[in-house]
Amino acid sequence: IAKLYVAVLPKEHLDNFDDLRSHLGLPLLLFVGALCPAICEEIAFRGLVHLRLSALFGRNQGLLIAAAAFALAHGPTLGLPFHFGLGVALGVLRNRSGSLYPGMVLHCAYNALVIAWP
């Protein structure tokens, strides 16, 4: 996320969350880096992709394929297995609750933890 902000912000040398936090302030950084992505990604991956793939391939297969898409959307990095696991957990939460809201809350909390952790 930090690299994306660096690309759009005019200030130079913003290459990590500490620099972004000092430039934007923690509340704005949490809004654009935790809340907005959580809402948009949950609507996209669990609201659209997951449900459509589950209709096409079945509940479990749809969940796994959507989790893989979620992980790949976050980039082929060392975090790929973790993002796949997070995608599975968010998909299970979606299936059990029947709602996107619990996943949005969990996703936002995870993003906020990544941003705010020193």
DSSP file (Angstrom, degrees, kcal/mol; ACC not computed):
  #  RESIDUE AA STRUCTURE BP1 BP2  ACC     N-H-->O    O-->H-N    N-H-->O    O-->H-N    TCO  KAPPA ALPHA  PHI   PSI    X-CA   Y-CA   Z-CA
    1    1 A I     >        0   0    0      0, 0.0     4,-2.1     0, 0.0     3,-0.3   0.000 360.0 360.0 360.0 -40.3    0.0    0.0    0.0
    2    2 A A  H  >  +     0   0    0      1,-0.2     4,-2.3     2,-0.2     5,-0.2   0.892 360.0  54.0 -58.8 -40.1    2.8    2.4    0.9
    3    3 A K  H  > S+     0   0    0      1,-0.2     4,-1.6     2,-0.2    -1,-0.2   0.875 106.9  52.1 -62.8 -37.3    4.3    2.1   -2.7
    4    4 A L  H  > S+     0   0    0     -3,-0.3     4,-1.1     2,-0.2    -1,-0.2   0.920 109.6  48.3 -64.7 -44.1    0.9    3.1   -4.1
    5    5 A Y  H  X S+     0   0    0     -4,-2.1     4,-2.3     1,-0.2     3,-0.5   0.894 107.7  55.9 -63.2 -38.8    0.7    6.2   -1.9
    6    6 A V  H  < S+     0   0    0     -4,-2.3    -1,-0.2     1,-0.2    -2,-0.2   0.880 104.0  55.0 -59.7 -37.6    4.2    7.1   -2.9
    7    7 A A  H  < S+     0   0    0     -4,-1.6    -1,-0.2     1,-0.2    -2,-0.2   0.805 117.1  34.0 -67.4 -29.3    3.2    7.1   -6.5
    8    8 A V  H  < S+     0   0    0     -4,-1.1    -2,-0.2    -3,-0.5    -1,-0.2   0.651  99.4  86.2-103.6 -16.7    0.4    9.5   -6.0
    9    9 A L     <  -     0   0    0     -4,-2.3     5,-0.1    -5,-0.2     0, 0.0  -0.663  68.6-142.3 -87.3 141.3    1.7   11.8   -3.3
   10   10 A P  S    S+     0   0    0      0, 0.0    -1,-0.1     0, 0.0     2,-0.1   0.787  74.0  93.8 -72.1 -27.2    3.8   14.8   -4.4
   11   11 A K  S    S-     0   0    0      1,-0.1     3,-0.4     2,-0.0     2,-0.1  -0.416  72.6-132.4 -71.3 139.2    6.3   14.6   -1.5
   12   12 A E  S    S+     0   0    0      1,-0.2     3,-0.1    -2,-0.1    -1,-0.1  -0.441  79.3  36.6 -87.5 164.4    9.4   12.6   -2.1
   13   13 A H        +     0   0    0      1,-0.2     2,-1.1    -2,-0.1    -1,-0.2   0.748  68.1 138.5  67.0  28.9   10.9    9.9    0.2
   14   14 A L        +     0   0    0     -3,-0.4    -1,-0.2     1,-0.2    -5,-0.1  -0.736  16.8 137.3 -97.9  83.7    7.6    8.5    1.3
   15   15 A D        +     0   0    0     -2,-1.1     2,-0.3    -3,-0.1    -1,-0.2   0.301  58.1  33.2-116.7  10.4    8.6    4.8    1.1
   16   16 A N  S  > S-     0   0    0     -3,-0.1     4,-2.1   -14,-0.1     5,-0.2  -0.959  86.0 -97.6-154.4 173.0    7.1    3.4    4.3
   17   17 A F  H  > S+     0   0    0     -2,-0.3     4,-2.9     1,-0.2     5,-0.2   0.802 116.9  60.1 -68.1 -28.9    4.1    3.7    6.7
   18   18 A D  H  > S+     0   0    0      2,-0.2     4,-2.1     1,-0.2    -1,-0.2   0.940 108.7  43.7 -63.2 -45.7    6.1    5.9    9.2
   19   19 A D  H  > S+     0   0    0      2,-0.2     4,-1.9     1,-0.2    -2,-0.2   0.908 115.6  48.6 -64.3 -41.5    6.7    8.5    6.5
   20   20 A L  H  X>S+     0   0    0     -4,-2.1     4,-3.4     1,-0.2     5,-0.6   0.907 109.6  52.7 -64.7 -40.5    3.1    8.2    5.3
   21   21 A R  H  X5S+     0   0    0     -4,-2.9     4,-1.7     1,-0.2    -1,-0.2   0.907 111.4  45.7 -61.7 -42.0    1.8    8.5    8.9
   22   22 A S  H  <5S+     0   0    0     -4,-2.1    -1,-0.2    -5,-0.2    -2,-0.2   0.828 118.7  42.9 -72.5 -29.1    3.8   11.7    9.5
   23   23 A H  H  <5S+     0   0    0     -4,-1.9    -2,-0.2    -5,-0.2    -3,-0.2   0.923 129.7  22.5 -80.8 -46.9    2.7   13.2    6.1
   24   24 A L  H  <5S-     0   0    0     -4,-3.4     4,-0.3    -5,-0.2    -3,-0.2   0.770 106.0-118.9 -91.3 -28.5   -1.0   12.2    6.1
   25   25 A G     X< -     0   0    0     -4,-1.7     4,-2.3    -5,-0.6     5,-0.2   0.110  29.1 -89.4  91.3 145.0   -1.7   11.8    9.8
   26   26 A L  H  > S+     0   0    0      1,-0.2     4,-2.8     2,-0.2     5,-0.2   0.889 122.1  54.2 -59.8 -43.9   -2.8    8.5   11.3
   27   27 A P  H  > S+     0   0    0      0, 0.0     4,-2.0     0, 0.0    -1,-0.2   0.934 113.2  42.2 -59.2 -45.4   -6.6    9.1   11.0
   28   28 A L  H  > S+     0   0    0     -4,-0.3     4,-2.7     2,-0.2     5,-0.3   0.905 114.3  51.8 -67.3 -40.3   -6.4    9.8    7.2
   29   29 A L  H  X S+     0   0    0     -4,-2.3     4,-2.3     1,-0.2     5,-0.3   0.898 110.1  49.1 -62.9 -40.2   -3.9    7.0    6.7
   30   30 A L  H  X>S+     0   0    0     -4,-2.8     5,-2.3    -5,-0.2     4,-1.8   0.875 111.8  50.3 -65.6 -36.9   -6.3    4.6    8.5
   31   31 A F  I  <>S+     0   0    0     -4,-2.0     5,-2.6    -5,-0.2    -2,-0.2   0.964 120.8  31.9 -64.8 -51.7   -9.2    5.8    6.3
   32   32 A V  I  <5S+     0   0    0     -4,-2.7    -2,-0.2     1,-0.2    -1,-0.2   0.718 129.9  36.7 -82.3 -20.0   -7.4    5.4    3.0
   33   33 A G  I  <5S+     0   0    0     -4,-2.3    -3,-0.2    -5,-0.3    -2,-0.2   0.622 131.7  17.5-107.7 -14.9   -5.3    2.4    3.9
   34   34 A A  I  X5S+     0   0    0     -4,-1.8     4,-1.4    -5,-0.3    -3,-0.2   0.720 125.7  37.3-120.2 -54.9   -7.5    0.4    6.2
   35   35 A L  I  ><S+     0   0    0     -5,-2.3     4,-2.4     2,-0.2     5,-0.2   0.967 116.9  45.2 -71.6 -53.8  -11.2    1.3    5.9
   36   36 A C  H  ><S+     0   0    0     -5,-2.6     4,-2.6     1,-0.2     5,-0.3   0.925 115.7  45.6 -60.7 -47.4  -11.6    2.0    2.1
   37   37 A P  H  > S+     0   0    0      0, 0.0     4,-3.0     0, 0.0     5,-0.3   0.902 111.8  53.3 -63.4 -37.3   -9.6   -1.0    0.9
   38   38 A A  H  X S+     0   0    0     -4,-1.4     4,-2.0     2,-0.2     5,-0.2   0.939 113.0  42.6 -61.7 -46.6  -11.5   -3.3    3.4
   39   39 A I  H  X S+     0   0    0     -4,-2.4     4,-2.1     2,-0.2     5,-0.2   0.955 118.9  43.5 -64.3 -50.4  -14.9   -2.2    2.2
   40   40 A C  H  X S+     0   0    0     -4,-2.6     4,-2.4    -5,-0.2    -2,-0.2   0.909 115.6  47.2 -65.5 -43.0  -14.0   -2.2   -1.5
   41   41 A E  H  X>S+     0   0    0     -4,-3.0     4,-3.3    -5,-0.3     5,-0.6   0.879 111.7  50.5 -69.0 -36.5  -12.1   -5.6   -1.4
   42   42 A E  I  X>S+     0   0    0     -4,-2.0     5,-2.0    -5,-0.3     4,-1.1   0.906 111.9  47.5 -67.7 -39.4  -14.9   -7.3    0.5
   43   43 A I  I  <>S+     0   0    0     -4,-2.1     5,-0.8    -5,-0.2    -2,-0.2   0.937 119.8  40.4 -63.0 -44.6  -17.5   -6.1   -1.9
   44   44 A A  I  X>S+     0   0    0     -4,-2.4     5,-2.7     3,-0.2     4,-0.8   0.971 126.8  28.5 -69.5 -54.9  -15.3   -7.2   -4.9
   45   45 A F  I  <>S+     0   0    0     -4,-3.3     5,-3.2     3,-0.2    -3,-0.2   0.933 135.3  23.8 -81.0 -46.8  -14.0  -10.5   -3.6
   46   46 A R  I  <<S+     0   0    0     -4,-1.1     5,-0.5    -5,-0.6    -3,-0.2   0.813 128.0  45.0 -89.1 -30.6  -16.6  -11.8   -1.2
   47   47 A G  I  4<S+     0   0    0     -5,-2.0    -3,-0.2    -6,-0.2    -4,-0.2   0.853 133.3   8.7 -81.4 -35.0  -19.6   -9.9   -2.6
   48   48 A L  I  X<S+     0   0    0     -5,-0.8     4,-2.3    -4,-0.8     5,-0.2   0.819 131.8  37.1-109.4 -63.2  -19.0  -10.6   -6.3
   49   49 A V  I  ><S+     0   0    0     -5,-2.7     4,-2.9     1,-0.2     5,-0.3   0.944 118.9  46.5 -62.3 -52.2  -16.2  -13.1   -7.0
   50   50 A H  H  ><S+     0   0    0     -5,-3.2     4,-2.4     1,-0.2    -1,-0.2   0.926 115.3  45.2 -58.6 -48.7  -16.9  -15.4   -4.1
   51   51 A L  H  > S+     0   0    0     -5,-0.5     4,-1.8     2,-0.2    -1,-0.2   0.906 115.3  46.8 -65.5 -40.7  -20.6  -15.6   -4.7
   52   52 A R  H  X S+     0   0    0     -4,-2.3     4,-1.9     2,-0.2    -2,-0.2   0.933 114.3  46.4 -67.1 -45.5  -20.4  -16.1   -8.4
   53   53 A L  H  X S+     0   0    0     -4,-2.9     4,-3.3    -5,-0.2     5,-0.4   0.865 110.4  54.0 -65.8 -34.8  -17.7  -18.7   -8.2
   54   54 A S  H  X S+     0   0    0     -4,-2.4     4,-1.6    -5,-0.3    -1,-0.2   0.878 108.6  49.5 -65.3 -36.6  -19.6  -20.5   -5.5
   55   55 A A  H  < S+     0   0    0     -4,-1.8    -2,-0.2    -5,-0.2    -1,-0.2   0.868 118.6  39.6 -67.9 -35.9  -22.7  -20.6   -7.8
   56   56 A L  H  < S+     0   0    0     -4,-1.9    -2,-0.2     2,-0.1    -3,-0.2   0.902 133.6  17.2 -79.6 -42.7  -20.5  -22.0  -10.6
   57   57 A F  H  < S-     0   0    0     -4,-3.3     4,-0.3     1,-0.3    -3,-0.2   0.445 112.9 -92.6-115.3  -2.6  -18.3  -24.4   -8.8
   58   58 A G     X  -     0   0    0     -4,-1.6     4,-2.5    -5,-0.4    -1,-0.3  -0.207  46.8 -71.9 102.2 161.1  -19.9  -25.1   -5.5
   59   59 A R  H  > S+     0   0    0      1,-0.2     4,-1.8     2,-0.2    -1,-0.1   0.916 126.8  37.4 -59.0 -52.1  -19.6  -23.5   -2.1
   60   60 A N  H  > S+     0   0    0      2,-0.2     4,-2.3     1,-0.2    -1,-0.2   0.915 118.8  47.0 -71.8 -43.9  -16.1  -24.8   -1.1
   61   61 A Q  H  > S+     0   0    0     -4,-0.3     4,-2.5     2,-0.2     5,-0.2   0.906 112.5  51.0 -65.3 -40.5  -14.5  -24.7   -4.5
   62   62 A G  H  X S+     0   0    0     -4,-2.5     4,-2.4     1,-0.2    -8,-0.2   0.900 109.5  51.0 -61.4 -41.6  -15.8  -21.1   -5.0
   63   63 A L  H  X S+     0   0    0     -4,-1.8     4,-2.3    -5,-0.3    -2,-0.2   0.931 112.0  46.3 -61.6 -46.4  -14.4  -20.1   -1.7
   64   64 A L  H  X S+     0   0    0     -4,-2.3     4,-2.1     2,-0.2    -2,-0.2   0.888 113.5  47.7 -66.8 -40.0  -11.0  -21.5   -2.4
   65   65 A I  H  X S+     0   0    0     -4,-2.5     4,-2.3     2,-0.2    -1,-0.2   0.909 113.0  48.8 -68.2 -40.8  -10.8  -20.0   -5.9
   66   66 A A  H  X S+     0   0    0     -4,-2.4     4,-2.4    -5,-0.2    -2,-0.2   0.888 110.2  51.9 -64.9 -38.4  -11.9  -16.6   -4.6
   67   67 A A  H  X S+     0   0    0     -4,-2.3     4,-2.4     2,-0.2    -1,-0.2   0.890 109.5  50.0 -64.3 -38.9   -9.3  -16.8   -1.8
   68   68 A A  H  X S+     0   0    0     -4,-2.1     4,-2.6     2,-0.2    -2,-0.2   0.909 110.7  49.0 -65.1 -41.7   -6.6  -17.6   -4.4
   69   69 A A  H  X S+     0   0    0     -4,-2.3     4,-2.1     2,-0.2    -2,-0.2   0.903 110.7  51.3 -63.4 -40.9   -7.7  -14.6   -6.5
   70   70 A F  H  X S+     0   0    0     -4,-2.4     4,-0.8     2,-0.2    -2,-0.2   0.922 111.6  47.1 -60.9 -45.7   -7.6  -12.4   -3.4
   71   71 A A  H >< S+     0   0    0     -4,-2.4     3,-0.9     1,-0.2    -2,-0.2   0.925 112.6  48.4 -63.8 -45.2   -4.1  -13.6   -2.6
   72   72 A L  H >< S+     0   0    0     -4,-2.6     3,-1.6     1,-0.3    -1,-0.2   0.834 103.9  60.9 -66.2 -31.5   -2.9  -13.0   -6.1
   73   73 A A  H 3< S+     0   0    0     -4,-2.1    -1,-0.3     1,-0.3    -2,-0.2   0.752  99.9  56.9 -66.4 -22.3   -4.4   -9.5   -6.2
   74   74 A H  T << S-     0   0    0     -3,-0.9    -1,-0.3    -4,-0.8    -2,-0.2   0.367 124.1 -96.2 -89.6   4.7   -2.1   -8.7   -3.3
   75   75 A G    <   -     0   0    0     -3,-1.6     2,-2.2     1,-0.1    -1,-0.2   0.215  33.7 -80.9  97.9 145.5    0.9   -9.6   -5.4
   76   76 A P  S    S+     0   0    0      0, 0.0     2,-0.2     0, 0.0    -1,-0.1  -0.491  82.2 130.6 -79.9  73.6    3.1  -12.7   -5.7
   77   77 A T  S >  S-     0   0    0     -2,-2.2     3,-1.8    -3,-0.0    -2,-0.0  -0.475  79.9 -85.0-113.2-175.6    5.1  -12.0   -2.6
   78   78 A L  T 3  S+     0   0    0      1,-0.3     4,-0.3    -2,-0.2    -3,-0.0   0.702 125.1  66.3 -65.1 -17.9    6.2  -14.0    0.4
   79   79 A G  T 3> S+     0   0    0      1,-0.2     4,-3.0     2,-0.1     5,-0.3   0.440  70.5 101.6 -81.4   0.7    2.8  -13.0    1.9
   80   80 A L  H <> S+     0   0    0     -3,-1.8     4,-2.3     1,-0.2    -1,-0.2   0.911  81.1  46.3 -55.1 -49.1    1.0  -15.0   -0.7
   81   81 A P  H  > S+     0   0    0      0, 0.0     4,-2.4     0, 0.0    -1,-0.2   0.902 114.1  49.2 -62.5 -37.6    0.2  -18.0    1.6
   82   82 A F  H  > S+     0   0    0     -4,-0.3     4,-2.7     2,-0.2    -2,-0.2   0.933 111.4  48.3 -65.1 -44.6   -0.9  -15.6    4.4
   83   83 A H  H  X S+     0   0    0     -4,-3.0     4,-2.5     2,-0.2    -1,-0.2   0.861 110.1  52.8 -65.4 -34.1   -3.2  -13.7    2.1
   84   84 A F  H  X S+     0   0    0     -4,-2.3     4,-2.4    -5,-0.3    -1,-0.2   0.944 110.8  47.0 -63.1 -46.3   -4.6  -17.0    0.8
   85   85 A G  H  X S+     0   0    0     -4,-2.4     4,-2.6     1,-0.2    -2,-0.2   0.896 112.0  50.0 -61.6 -40.6   -5.3  -18.0    4.4
   86   86 A L  H  X S+     0   0    0     -4,-2.7     4,-2.7     2,-0.2    -1,-0.2   0.900 109.6  51.9 -63.9 -40.4   -6.9  -14.6    5.1
   87   87 A G  H  X S+     0   0    0     -4,-2.5     4,-2.1     2,-0.2    -2,-0.2   0.890 110.2  48.3 -62.3 -39.9   -9.0  -15.0    2.0
   88   88 A V  H  X S+     0   0    0     -4,-2.4     4,-2.8     2,-0.2     5,-0.2   0.942 112.4  48.7 -64.1 -47.1  -10.2  -18.4    3.2
   89   89 A A  H  X S+     0   0    0     -4,-2.6     4,-2.4     1,-0.2    -2,-0.2   0.913 113.0  47.0 -60.8 -43.2  -11.0  -17.0    6.6
   90   90 A L  H  X S+     0   0    0     -4,-2.7     4,-2.0     2,-0.2    -1,-0.2   0.866 112.5  50.8 -67.1 -35.1  -12.9  -14.1    5.2
   91   91 A G  H  X S+     0   0    0     -4,-2.1     4,-2.6    -5,-0.2    -2,-0.2   0.900 110.2  48.4 -67.8 -41.3  -14.8  -16.4    2.8
   92   92 A V  H  X S+     0   0    0     -4,-2.8     4,-2.9     2,-0.2     5,-0.2   0.914 110.9  51.4 -63.6 -42.3  -15.7  -18.7    5.7
   93   93 A L  H  X S+     0   0    0     -4,-2.4     4,-2.4    -5,-0.2     6,-0.4   0.900 110.3  49.7 -60.2 -40.6  -16.9  -15.7    7.7
   94   94 A R  H  X S+     0   0    0     -4,-2.0     4,-2.3     2,-0.2     5,-0.3   0.924 112.6  46.8 -63.0 -45.7  -19.0  -14.6    4.7
   95   95 A N  H  < S+     0   0    0     -4,-2.6    -2,-0.2     1,-0.2    -1,-0.2   0.919 116.5  43.4 -64.1 -43.6  -20.5  -18.1    4.3
   96   96 A R  H  < S+     0   0    0     -4,-2.9    -2,-0.2     1,-0.2    -1,-0.2   0.882 122.1  36.3 -72.0 -38.7  -21.3  -18.4    8.0
   97   97 A S  H  < S-     0   0    0     -4,-2.4    -2,-0.2    -5,-0.2    -1,-0.2   0.777  90.5-140.4 -86.7 -26.2  -22.7  -15.0    8.6
   98   98 A G  S  < S+     0   0    0     -4,-2.3     2,-0.3    -5,-0.3    -3,-0.1   0.652  72.4  91.6  73.6  14.4  -24.4  -14.5    5.3
   99   99 A S  S    S-     0   0    0     -6,-0.4     4,-0.4    -5,-0.3    -1,-0.3  -0.959  71.8-141.0-140.5 154.8  -23.2  -10.9    5.3
  100  100 A L  S  > S+     0   0    0     -2,-0.3     4,-2.1     1,-0.1     3,-0.2   0.679  88.5  81.6 -84.3 -20.2  -20.2   -8.9    4.1
  101  101 A Y  H  > S+     0   0    0      1,-0.2     4,-2.3     2,-0.2     5,-0.2   0.883  86.9  50.3 -61.2 -45.6  -20.1   -6.7    7.2
  102  102 A P  H  > S+     0   0    0      0, 0.0     4,-2.4     0, 0.0    -1,-0.2   0.908 112.9  48.6 -60.5 -38.3  -18.2   -9.1    9.6
  103  103 A G  H  > S+     0   0    0     -4,-0.4     4,-2.9     2,-0.2     5,-0.2   0.877 108.9  53.3 -66.4 -37.5  -15.5   -9.6    6.9
  104  104 A M  H  X S+     0   0    0     -4,-2.1     4,-2.6     2,-0.2    -1,-0.2   0.916 110.3  47.6 -62.0 -42.4  -15.2   -5.8    6.4
  105  105 A V  H  X S+     0   0    0     -4,-2.3     4,-2.4     2,-0.2    -2,-0.2   0.938 115.5  44.0 -65.1 -46.8  -14.7   -5.3   10.1
  106  106 A L  H  X S+     0   0    0     -4,-2.4     4,-2.4     2,-0.2    -2,-0.2   0.924 115.1  48.8 -64.0 -44.7  -12.0   -8.1   10.3
  107  107 A H  H  X S+     0   0    0     -4,-2.9     4,-2.6     1,-0.2    -2,-0.2   0.911 112.6  48.1 -62.1 -44.4  -10.3   -6.9    7.1
  108  108 A C  H  X S+     0   0    0     -4,-2.6     4,-2.8    -5,-0.2    -1,-0.2   0.905 110.7  51.4 -64.0 -42.0  -10.3   -3.3    8.3
  109  109 A A  H  X S+     0   0    0     -4,-2.4     4,-2.2     2,-0.2    -2,-0.2   0.913 111.1  48.1 -62.5 -42.5   -8.9   -4.4   11.7
  110  110 A Y  H  X S+     0   0    0     -4,-2.4     4,-2.3     2,-0.2    -2,-0.2   0.951 113.3  47.0 -62.1 -49.5   -6.1   -6.3   10.0
  111  111 A N  H  X S+     0   0    0     -4,-2.6     4,-2.2     1,-0.2    -2,-0.2   0.908 112.4  50.3 -59.1 -42.4   -5.2   -3.4    7.7
  112  112 A A  H  X S+     0   0    0     -4,-2.8     4,-3.1     1,-0.2     5,-0.3   0.890 108.9  52.0 -64.5 -39.1   -5.2   -1.0   10.6
  113  113 A L  H  X S+     0   0    0     -4,-2.2     4,-1.9     2,-0.2    -1,-0.2   0.914 109.5  49.4 -62.9 -42.7   -2.9   -3.3   12.6
  114  114 A V  H  < S+     0   0    0     -4,-2.3    -2,-0.2     1,-0.2    -1,-0.2   0.902 117.1  42.0 -62.0 -41.4   -0.5   -3.4    9.7
  115  115 A I  H  < S+     0   0    0     -4,-2.2    -2,-0.2    -5,-0.2    -1,-0.2   0.915 120.1  39.9 -72.7 -44.6   -0.5    0.3    9.3
  116  116 A A  H  < S+     0   0    0     -4,-3.1    -2,-0.2    -5,-0.2    -3,-0.2   0.681  85.8 106.7 -85.3 -18.5   -0.4    1.3   13.0
  117  117 A W     <        0   0    0     -4,-1.9    -4,-0.0    -5,-0.3     0, 0.0  -0.425 360.0 360.0 -64.2 129.7    2.0   -1.3   14.2
  118  118 A P              0   0    0      0, 0.0    -1,-0.2     0, 0.0    -4,-0.1   0.498 360.0 360.0 -65.5 360.0    5.4    0.4   15.0
